[in-house]
Amino acid sequence: MKKYSMETTVGLFVVIGLLCLGYMTVKLGKISLFGDDTYPLYARFTSVSGLKTGSPVEIFGIQVGKVEKMEIDPQKQIAWVQLGIKKGIKVFDDASASIKTAGLIGDRFIKVDPGGSGDLLKPGGTITETTPALDIEELIGKYAFGDIKKDGKESKEGAK
């Protein structure tokens, strides 16, 4: 009898360990198994360089969602981004979205200014005011080759 009691105890610990491992995998992998607590919003950008699926979406510096999908809109020839915003977060139709960089060379994320003077955007709505990411390499190239004057205005002459 003692042999079976020891095997049962070990088996119970193995099952509990596997359940804990599965739970941690789901939590750390940020996988949703029991429904999604987000709603979709869309934004169109002229460039989404450096942005990835899963990149954070922030409002007032707080992560409120993530980038769900990115595609090219063939009619308008522009990048189309689907954002997953947590339910309960209000975004208005006068909202604006811009692509920012975390730190000097960090990952890209979308910063949303939720607006407030218009009507609420319904799930599936589109944020119309967007700003693409600032291309640091292009700015450094322009400055290095003399295309930018010291007062910040671009020179029409360029480097000669």
Order of alpha helices (4+ residues) and beta strands (2+ residues): alpha-beta-beta-beta-beta-beta-beta-beta-beta-alpha
